[in-house]
Amino acid sequence: MVRVKKRSGTMQDFEGAKLKASLRKAGAREEHATKVAGTVKGKVREGIVTSEIKRMAATELRGMDAAAAQRYEAFKKPTK
């Protein structure tokens, strides 16, 4: 399993399902979220920061659904 670096600095296993769910919450259609998550999963490398994953996902989604990509980019998860 590839581990990614979260904004907090902690390391966590990359989960494509979490990425797909966040894309869906932004309003992406199921098939777009599935395709984007699969594409990004193939590009994720050990130690990549989650902000880079978000940028890659938004770029992929933009070609399919610009409005959903904009909502996805605008979302900021609250810090604890």
C-alpha positions in Angstrom: 0.0 0.0 0.0 1.3 3.5 -0.9 1.4 5.9 2.0 0.6 9.6 1.5 1.4 12.6 3.6 -1.6 14.5 5.0 -1.7 18.2 5.6 -1.1 17.6 9.3 2.2 15.8 8.4 1.0 12.3 9.3 1.3 9.5 6.9 -1.7 7.4 5.8 -2.4 4.6 3.4 -3.8 5.9 0.1 -7.4 4.9 -0.4 -8.9 5.3 -3.8 -12.4 4.9 -2.3 -12.0 8.0 -0.2 -10.9 10.0 -3.2 -13.9 8.7 -5.2 -16.2 9.6 -2.3 -14.9 13.1 -2.1 -15.3 13.6 -5.8 -18.9 12.4 -5.6 -19.6 14.8 -2.7 -18.4 17.6 -5.0 -21.1 16.6 -7.4 -19.1 14.5 -9.9 -21.1 11.8 -11.6 -20.4 8.2 -10.6 -18.6 7.3 -13.8 -16.4 10.4 -13.7 -15.5 9.9 -10.1 -14.6 6.3 -10.8 -12.4 7.2 -13.8 -10.7 10.1 -12.0 -9.9 8.0 -8.9 -8.5 5.2 -11.1 -6.3 7.6 -13.1 -5.0 9.3 -10.0 -4.4 6.0 -8.2 -2.0 5.1 -11.0 0.0 8.3 -10.4 0.2 8.2 -6.6 3.7 7.5 -5.3 5.1 7.0 -1.8 5.1 10.1 0.3 3.1 12.3 -2.1 1.2 15.1 -0.3 -2.6 15.0 -0.3 -2.7 18.6 -1.8 -0.9 17.2 -4.9 -3.4 14.3 -5.1 -6.2 16.9 -4.9 -4.6 19.0 -7.7 -4.3 15.9 -9.9 -7.9 14.8 -9.3 -9.2 18.3 -10.1 -7.2 18.5 -13.3 -8.6 15.1 -14.4 -12.2 16.0 -13.4 -12.0 19.5 -15.1 -12.1 17.8 -18.6 -15.3 15.9 -17.7 -17.2 18.3 -15.5 -15.8 21.8 -14.9 -18.4 22.8 -12.3 -17.7 19.7 -10.2 -14.0 20.3 -10.5 -14.4 23.8 -9.2 -16.5 22.7 -6.2 -13.9 20.0 -5.5 -11.0 22.4 -5.6 -12.9 25.0 -3.4 -13.6 22.5 -0.6 -11.3 22.9 2.4 -11.5 20.2 5.1 -11.6 21.8 8.5 -8.5 21.3 10.6 -8.8 19.7 14.0 
